[in-house]
Amino acid sequence: MSRTHRLFQLMQALRQGPGPKTAAGLGFEMGVSARSIHRDIATLREMGAVIDGAAGYGFTLIEDNALPPMGFRDTELEALVLGLREVQQIGDPDLAEAAGEALRKLQGRLPPRQAHRLRHSVLAAHRFQRPEAPKIKVADLRDATWEELEVQFDYTDANGASTCRQVKPLGLIYFDRSTVLIAWCNLRRDFRIFRLDRMSELQVTTQSFRPHRVVMLRDALAKIRAERQAAQASTPPASKTAEPRAAED
């Protein structure tokens, strides 16, 4: 197999299914060594493909420079509109403003018929009770999560007790009544959920935990699901729609 053909096959493998994919697994699939896969990944990155990950943690294709821009089916467009309008309702101010800007950009770049469909969409999103406004700048927290930098903040729990935490931020989840951060807490030495409206004095540190975030987030979500299932098994049916609290700190 020529190297050009192998690079093409590697891109195909990265496009298929969820990541991350390990070099050993990709190498076994294509009949080459993991070392060859690492060299090929470096070559694809030089050619413009955006591939996240590192040796030992697997690779995920983020942006494929070989595929042309795609148009939208009408139902796909409706889904985008509904999703962005939901973000306008539940997102922090920066995210809500970005959702509105994205809608305006979509409208300006779509064919006339679809632009009209977006402008007069039959779908809308409205929340009569929005989540509590955060006391921190959520954009800084999102940036720290993407950059895989630990953050510090003051936290007040449900009982009113205050602590100072330093955590590895892994992801944000927007619930009906609150927005939460999933993180690895250095104080508790375990995964924890923190409500953003109970956080204050956020500081982004220079302590990096790259490239562990994707793997840690997967483990955290698995733990939360297991705790949720265990809680549901012993909870009356009327209470099973509440937001998960098992891992909340």
Secondary structure, DSSP 8 states (H G I E B T S, - for coil): --HHHHHHHHHHHHHSSSS-B-HHHHHHHHTS-HHHHHHHHHHHHHTT-EEEEETTTEEEEEE-TTS------HHHHHHHHHHHHHHHHHS-HHHHHHHHHHHHHHHHHS-HHHHHHHHT-S-----SS-----SS-HHHHHHHHHHTEEEEEEEE-TTS-EEEEEEEEEEEEE-SS-EEEEEEETTTTEEEEEEGGGEEEEEEEEEE-TT-HHHHHHHHHHHHHHHHHHHHHTS-GGGTTS---TTB-
